[in-house]
C-alpha cells in the first residue's frame, strides 16, 4: 500500500488516470481509497472506494447498479461434470441469455416486483416491464457464468453481472437530476442524502440491488440444475453500490465501485480472467483493512484496454491479442469456453494472485476455484448496461 496525497493506493504500477479520478472524488467525500485492481472508469475509477458523510453519488455507484459476484457450492458429481463439460456448457449457453437487449425465455416471478416503489418512483415505473423481461439475463463484456472445481474437487458455479437495463435507467435518471441541480463535475454526480432526489435515488438503488441479487440467484439455480447438483452454500456480494456504514465512529455513505465489501469474517467471491483461478476470500481485521474501509478487489483488473486488445479494423489498427494466443492459453488451462472475445482474453488482465497480494493481511483466501467451463456473450456484443 502507498499513501499518495493522503489517499491509500493499492497495486503497482498505479494507473495515473484512475488516481486523478479518485482525487476528483474527494470534492464531497471525507475518505477515499483505490483497490489493487483499479483502472479508469466513469467519474470514479473502477476499484474506487469513496465515503460521503451526507451525499450519495449516482455516478460513483455507476450505470450497472449492484453489479456483483455470486458463487455457489454444489453437490454435483465432479467426475460427471468434468466428463460432460462440453455438453453442459452448450446447455448453459443455450438456456441462459447472454448479450444486450435480451430477455429471459423463462418468465421469472419474484416478490420484489410487488414492492410499492415500482409504482411510486417514476423511473422504476417506466422500467418495470423491461426489468421483468430481463430478470436472469447476464449481459456481455466481462459478465460471465463459470463452472469451477475447488481444492477438494467440489463443483462450484460462479456468476458476475448486475441490474441490467434497470440499473442503467436509474443511474441515467439521477445523474441527469444532479446535473440539473449543478452537482456534477469531472464526471462525478452527487445528491444530498436528505434531499427528495437523494432519498428517491437510494430507494431506487436498493430496488436495483434486490433485482441484481434475484437475477444471480436464478442463474446459479439454473446452472446447478443443468449440472445435476443442489446448492449447498453460497457467497454473494455487490461491488457497485452505496451502503450506510460506520467507520471510526462516523457514519458514511460508502460507495464501492468495482470493490468488494470485506468486513472481518465476511466472505466474497473474486474472479480472475476466463483462463485463471478465482477465489473465495474473507475479510480480516487489520490496520490495512481500516485504510480500505473494509473493502477489497472485485477481480484481477485490466492491464490492457478493450481497444488495445481488439484493435480497430476501421482504422487499420491491429489488436495486441490474437485468437490463437487466447485459445492456446485456454487449452493449457483446461477451460471450455462458450462465447467470449479477445477483449476478455487472459492476456488483457492482471494476474489475480499478484493483485490479491497487495491487500496483504486485510483478507485471506478461503477457497481457490479452478475454471473448467466459461460462458460469456460473443465478441461482437457491446454492453451499454455495464460500467
C-alpha positions as CSV (number, residue, x, y, z in Angstrom):
1,X,0.0,0.0,0.0
2,X,1.1,3.5,-0.8
3,X,-0.2,6.8,0.6
4,X,-0.4,9.2,-2.3
5,X,-1.6,12.7,-1.5
6,X,-3.2,11.2,1.6
7,X,-5.0,8.5,-0.4
8,X,-4.4,4.8,0.3
9,X,-3.5,3.3,-3.1
10,X,-3.0,-0.4,-3.7
11,X,-1.4,-2.1,-6.7
12,X,1.7,-1.5,-8.8
13,X,2.0,0.2,-11.2
14,X,-0.5,2.9,-10.3
15,X,-2.9,3.9,-13.1
16,X,-2.5,7.6,-13.2
17,X,-5.9,8.2,-14.8
18,X,-7.6,6.3,-12.1
19,X,-5.5,8.1,-9.5
20,X,-6.7,11.5,-10.9
21,X,-10.3,10.3,-10.8
22,X,-10.1,9.2,-7.2
23,X,-8.6,12.6,-6.3
24,X,-11.5,14.3,-8.0
25,X,-13.9,12.2,-5.9
26,X,-12.7,13.9,-2.8
27,X,-14.7,17.0,-3.6
28,X,-17.6,16.0,-1.4
29,X,-16.0,12.9,0.2
30,X,-14.2,12.5,3.5
31,X,-12.3,9.4,2.8
32,X,-11.3,7.6,-0.4
33,X,-9.1,4.6,-1.3
34,X,-8.1,2.8,-4.5
35,X,-8.0,-1.0,-4.7
36,X,-5.3,-3.0,-6.5
37,X,-7.4,-3.9,-9.5
38,X,-8.1,-0.2,-10.2
39,X,-8.4,1.2,-13.7
40,X,-10.1,4.2,-15.4
41,X,-13.9,4.4,-15.0
42,X,-16.7,6.9,-15.5
43,X,-16.1,9.7,-13.0
44,X,-15.0,7.4,-10.2
45,X,-12.4,4.7,-11.1
46,X,-13.1,1.0,-11.1
47,X,-11.7,-0.1,-7.8
48,X,-12.5,3.1,-6.1
49,X,-14.0,3.4,-2.6
50,X,-15.5,6.8,-1.6
51,X,-17.1,7.7,1.7
52,X,-19.5,10.6,1.9
53,X,-20.9,11.9,5.2
54,X,-24.1,13.4,3.7
55,X,-24.1,12.6,-0.1
56,X,-24.8,9.7,-2.4
57,X,-23.2,9.5,-5.8
58,X,-25.2,8.0,-8.7
59,X,-22.1,8.2,-10.9
60,X,-20.0,6.7,-8.2
61,X,-22.2,3.6,-8.0
62,X,-22.3,3.7,-11.8
63,X,-24.6,2.5,-14.5
64,X,-24.5,-1.2,-13.6
65,X,-26.0,-0.7,-10.1
66,X,-25.4,-3.7,-7.9
67,X,-23.1,-5.5,-10.4
68,X,-21.7,-8.3,-8.3
69,X,-20.5,-11.8,-7.9
70,X,-22.2,-14.9,-6.7
71,X,-20.6,-18.3,-6.2
72,X,-22.4,-21.4,-5.0
73,X,-21.0,-24.7,-3.8
74,X,-23.0,-27.7,-5.3
75,X,-23.1,-31.4,-4.6
76,X,-22.8,-32.2,-8.3
77,X,-20.6,-35.2,-9.2
78,X,-17.2,-33.8,-10.2
79,X,-16.3,-36.8,-12.4
80,X,-19.5,-36.5,-14.3
81,X,-19.2,-32.7,-14.6
82,X,-15.6,-33.0,-16.0
83,X,-16.6,-35.7,-18.4
84,X,-19.6,-33.9,-19.7
85,X,-18.3,-30.3,-19.5
86,X,-18.6,-29.6,-23.3
87,X,-22.3,-30.6,-23.4
88,X,-23.0,-28.8,-20.1
89,X,-21.5,-25.6,-21.4
90,X,-23.5,-25.9,-24.6
91,X,-26.7,-26.2,-22.5
92,X,-25.7,-23.2,-20.3
93,X,-25.0,-21.1,-23.4
94,X,-28.4,-22.1,-24.8
95,X,-30.6,-21.7,-21.7
96,X,-29.0,-18.6,-20.2
97,X,-29.5,-15.3,-22.1
98,X,-26.2,-13.6,-22.9
99,X,-25.9,-10.3,-24.7
100,X,-27.6,-6.9,-25.0
101,X,-31.3,-6.3,-25.1
102,X,-32.0,-9.9,-24.4
103,X,-35.0,-11.2,-22.5
104,X,-35.2,-14.3,-20.4
105,X,-37.1,-17.0,-22.3
106,X,-38.4,-18.2,-19.0
107,X,-40.7,-15.8,-17.2
108,X,-39.3,-15.3,-13.7
109,X,-41.8,-14.3,-11.0
110,X,-40.3,-12.6,-8.0
111,X,-41.7,-10.9,-4.9
112,X,-39.5,-7.8,-5.4
113,X,-41.9,-6.7,-8.2
114,X,-44.6,-6.3,-5.5
115,X,-42.7,-3.5,-3.8
116,X,-44.7,-0.3,-3.9
117,X,-41.6,1.6,-5.1
118,X,-42.3,0.3,-8.6
119,X,-45.4,2.5,-8.8
120,X,-44.1,5.4,-6.6
121,X,-40.8,6.2,-8.3
122,X,-41.2,7.3,-12.0
123,X,-38.0,5.7,-13.3
124,X,-38.9,2.4,-11.8
125,X,-42.5,2.6,-13.1
126,X,-41.4,3.1,-16.7
127,X,-38.6,0.5,-16.4
128,X,-40.7,-2.3,-14.8
129,X,-41.8,-4.2,-17.9
130,X,-38.3,-4.4,-19.2
131,X,-36.9,-5.3,-15.8
132,X,-39.4,-8.2,-15.5
133,X,-38.4,-9.5,-19.0
134,X,-34.7,-9.2,-18.4
135,X,-34.5,-10.8,-14.9
136,X,-32.0,-13.6,-15.1
137,X,-30.1,-12.3,-18.2
138,X,-26.4,-12.0,-18.0
139,X,-25.3,-9.3,-20.5
140,X,-21.9,-9.1,-22.1
141,X,-18.4,-7.7,-21.6
142,X,-16.8,-9.2,-18.6
143,X,-20.1,-10.7,-17.3
144,X,-20.0,-14.5,-17.1
145,X,-21.2,-17.8,-15.9
146,X,-18.5,-20.2,-14.8
147,X,-18.2,-23.8,-13.6
148,X,-15.3,-24.4,-11.2
149,X,-13.6,-27.1,-9.2
150,X,-12.1,-26.3,-5.8
151,X,-9.1,-27.7,-3.9
152,X,-11.3,-30.7,-2.8
153,X,-12.6,-31.3,-6.4
154,X,-16.0,-30.0,-5.4
155,X,-18.1,-28.3,-8.1
156,X,-19.0,-24.6,-7.8
157,X,-21.0,-22.3,-10.1
158,X,-19.9,-18.6,-10.3
159,X,-21.6,-15.6,-12.0
160,X,-20.8,-12.0,-12.5
161,X,-23.4,-9.4,-13.6
162,X,-25.7,-6.7,-12.3
163,X,-29.1,-5.0,-12.7
164,X,-29.1,-4.8,-16.5
165,X,-31.2,-2.1,-18.2
166,X,-32.9,-1.3,-14.9
167,X,-29.7,-0.1,-13.3
168,X,-28.7,1.9,-16.4
169,X,-32.1,3.7,-16.4
170,X,-31.9,4.6,-12.7
171,X,-28.3,5.8,-13.0
172,X,-29.1,7.9,-16.0
173,X,-32.2,9.5,-14.4
174,X,-30.4,10.6,-11.2
175,X,-27.1,11.7,-12.9
176,X,-29.3,13.9,-15.0
177,X,-31.0,15.3,-11.9
178,X,-27.7,16.0,-10.3
179,X,-26.5,17.8,-13.5
180,X,-29.7,19.9,-13.5
181,X,-29.0,21.0,-9.9
182,X,-25.4,21.9,-10.6
183,X,-24.0,18.9,-8.6
184,X,-22.0,17.4,-11.5
185,X,-18.3,18.0,-12.2
186,X,-15.5,15.9,-13.7
187,X,-17.9,13.0,-14.3
188,X,-19.0,12.9,-10.6
189,X,-22.6,13.5,-9.7
190,X,-23.8,13.8,-6.1
191,X,-27.1,14.3,-4.3
192,X,-27.6,15.2,-0.7
193,X,-29.0,12.1,1.1
194,X,-31.8,14.2,2.8
195,X,-32.9,15.8,-0.4
196,X,-36.0,14.5,-2.2
197,X,-33.9,13.3,-5.2
198,X,-31.3,11.8,-2.9
199,X,-33.8,9.8,-0.9
200,X,-35.5,8.7,-4.0
201,X,-32.2,7.6,-5.6
202,X,-31.4,5.5,-2.5
203,X,-34.8,3.7,-2.8
204,X,-34.3,3.1,-6.5
205,X,-30.8,1.9,-6.0
206,X,-31.9,-0.6,-3.3
207,X,-34.6,-2.0,-5.7
208,X,-31.9,-2.4,-8.3
209,X,-29.8,-4.2,-5.7
210,X,-32.5,-6.6,-4.9
211,X,-33.1,-7.1,-8.6
212,X,-29.4,-8.0,-9.3
213,X,-29.4,-10.4,-6.4
214,X,-32.6,-12.1,-7.7
215,X,-31.0,-12.4,-11.2
216,X,-27.9,-14.0,-9.9
217,X,-29.9,-16.3,-7.6
218,X,-31.9,-17.5,-10.6
219,X,-28.9,-18.1,-12.9
220,X,-27.0,-20.0,-10.2
221,X,-30.0,-22.3,-9.5
222,X,-30.5,-22.8,-13.3
223,X,-26.9,-23.8,-13.9
224,X,-26.8,-26.1,-10.8
225,X,-29.8,-27.9,-12.2
226,X,-28.1,-28.3,-15.6
227,X,-25.1,-30.0,-14.0
228,X,-27.3,-32.1,-11.8
229,X,-26.5,-30.6,-8.4
230,X,-28.2,-29.0,-5.4
231,X,-26.8,-25.8,-3.9
232,X,-25.1,-26.4,-0.5
233,X,-23.8,-22.9,0.3
234,X,-23.3,-19.6,-1.3
235,X,-21.2,-16.4,-1.3
236,X,-22.8,-13.3,-2.7
237,X,-21.7,-9.7,-2.9
238,X,-22.4,-6.4,-4.8
239,X,-19.4,-4.4,-5.9
240,X,-21.2,-1.3,-7.4
241,X,-23.3,0.0,-4.6
242,X,-23.6,2.5,-1.8
243,X,-24.0,1.4,1.9
244,X,-24.6,3.4,5.0
245,X,-21.8,2.4,7.3
246,X,-20.0,3.5,10.5
247,X,-16.2,3.8,10.3
248,X,-14.2,5.2,13.2
249,X,-17.3,6.4,14.9
250,X,-18.6,8.3,11.9
251,X,-21.5,7.5,9.6
252,X,-20.9,7.5,5.9
253,X,-22.4,6.5,2.6
254,X,-19.6,4.2,1.3
255,X,-19.6,3.9,-2.5
256,X,-17.7,0.8,-3.7
257,X,-17.3,0.9,-7.5
258,X,-15.7,-2.3,-8.6
259,X,-14.7,-3.0,-4.9
260,X,-15.9,-5.9,-2.7
261,X,-17.0,-5.4,0.9
262,X,-14.6,-7.3,3.2
263,X,-15.5,-6.8,6.8
264,X,-13.9,-9.2,9.3
265,X,-15.4,-12.6,8.7
266,X,-17.3,-11.5,5.6
267,X,-16.7,-13.7,2.5
268,X,-16.5,-12.6,-1.1
269,X,-16.2,-14.2,-4.5
270,X,-13.4,-12.7,-6.6
271,X,-12.9,-13.8,-10.2
272,X,-9.8,-13.9,-12.3
273,X,-9.8,-13.9,-16.1
274,X,-11.5,-16.6,-18.2
275,X,-8.4,-18.8,-18.1
276,X,-7.4,-18.5,-14.5
277,X,-8.4,-19.3,-10.9
278,X,-11.0,-17.4,-8.9
279,X,-11.0,-17.2,-5.1
280,X,-13.3,-17.1,-2.1
281,X,-11.8,-14.5,0.3
282,X,-12.7,-13.5,3.8
283,X,-12.1,-10.1,5.4
284,X,-9.7,-9.9,8.3
285,X,-9.4,-7.2,11.0
286,X,-6.2,-5.3,10.4
287,X,-4.8,-1.8,10.2
288,X,-4.7,-2.2,6.4
289,X,-8.4,-3.1,6.3
290,X,-9.2,0.2,8.0
291,X,-7.4,2.0,5.2
292,X,-9.6,0.3,2.7
293,X,-12.9,1.0,4.6
294,X,-13.1,-2.8,4.8
295,X,-13.0,-3.3,1.0
296,X,-11.0,-5.4,-1.4
297,X,-10.8,-6.1,-5.2
298,X,-13.6,-7.4,-7.3
299,X,-11.5,-9.1,-9.9
300,X,-8.0,-9.1,-11.3
301,X,-8.3,-5.8,-13.1
302,X,-7.5,-4.9,-16.7
303,X,-3.9,-4.4,-17.8
304,X,-5.0,-3.7,-21.4
305,X,-7.9,-1.6,-22.7
306,X,-10.5,-3.3,-24.9
307,X,-9.4,-1.3,-27.9
308,X,-5.8,-2.2,-27.3
309,X,-6.7,-5.9,-27.1
310,X,-9.0,-5.9,-30.1
311,X,-7.6,-3.2,-32.3
312,X,-9.7,-1.1,-34.6
313,X,-10.5,-2.6,-38.0
314,X,-12.0,0.6,-39.3
315,X,-8.7,2.5,-38.5
316,X,-6.5,-0.4,-39.6
317,X,-5.1,-0.9,-36.1
318,X,-4.1,-4.4,-35.2
319,X,-5.1,-5.7,-31.8
320,X,-2.4,-7.0,-29.4
321,X,-4.1,-10.3,-28.7
322,X,-4.6,-13.0,-31.3
323,X,-7.3,-15.6,-31.3
324,X,-4.6,-18.3,-31.5
325,X,-2.9,-16.9,-28.4
326,X,-6.1,-16.8,-26.4
327,X,-7.1,-20.3,-27.4
328,X,-3.7,-21.7,-26.6
329,X,-4.0,-20.2,-23.0
330,X,-7.4,-21.7,-22.5
331,X,-6.3,-25.1,-23.8
332,X,-3.4,-25.2,-21.5
333,X,-5.7,-24.1,-18.6
334,X,-8.2,-26.8,-19.5
335,X,-11.1,-24.4,-19.9
336,X,-14.0,-24.9,-22.2
337,X,-15.2,-21.5,-23.5
338,X,-18.6,-20.6,-25.0
339,X,-18.7,-17.0,-26.4
340,X,-16.1,-14.6,-25.2
341,X,-13.8,-12.3,-27.2
342,X,-10.2,-11.2,-27.4
343,X,-11.1,-8.1,-25.2
344,X,-11.7,-10.6,-22.4
345,X,-8.7,-12.8,-23.0
346,X,-6.5,-13.7,-20.0
347,X,-3.7,-11.6,-21.6
348,X,-5.9,-8.4,-21.1
349,X,-5.9,-8.9,-17.3
350,X,-3.6,-8.7,-14.4
351,X,-2.7,-11.9,-12.5
352,X,-5.1,-12.3,-9.6
353,X,-2.6,-13.7,-7.0
354,X,-0.4,-10.7,-7.5
355,X,-3.3,-8.3,-7.2
356,X,-4.6,-10.0,-4.0
357,X,-1.0,-9.9,-2.5
358,X,-1.2,-6.1,-2.5
359,X,-4.0,-6.3,0.0
360,X,-1.8,-8.2,2.5
361,X,-3.4,-9.2,5.8
362,X,-6.7,-7.4,5.2
363,X,-8.1,-10.6,3.5
364,X,-7.4,-14.3,3.4
365,X,-8.1,-16.8,0.7
366,X,-10.6,-19.5,1.9
367,X,-11.0,-21.4,-1.4
368,X,-9.3,-21.5,-4.8
369,X,-11.6,-22.2,-7.7
370,X,-10.3,-23.5,-11.0
371,X,-12.5,-22.8,-14.0
372,X,-13.3,-25.7,-16.3
373,X,-16.2,-24.1,-18.2
374,X,-16.7,-20.4,-19.0
375,X,-19.7,-18.8,-20.8
376,X,-19.8,-15.1,-21.9
377,X,-21.6,-13.1,-24.6
378,X,-20.0,-13.3,-28.1
379,X,-17.2,-10.9,-29.1
380,X,-19.5,-8.9,-31.3
381,X,-21.7,-7.6,-28.5
382,X,-21.2,-4.3,-26.8
383,X,-23.0,-3.9,-23.5
384,X,-24.3,-0.4,-22.5
385,X,-25.6,-1.6,-19.2
386,X,-22.2,-2.2,-17.6
387,X,-19.7,0.2,-16.2
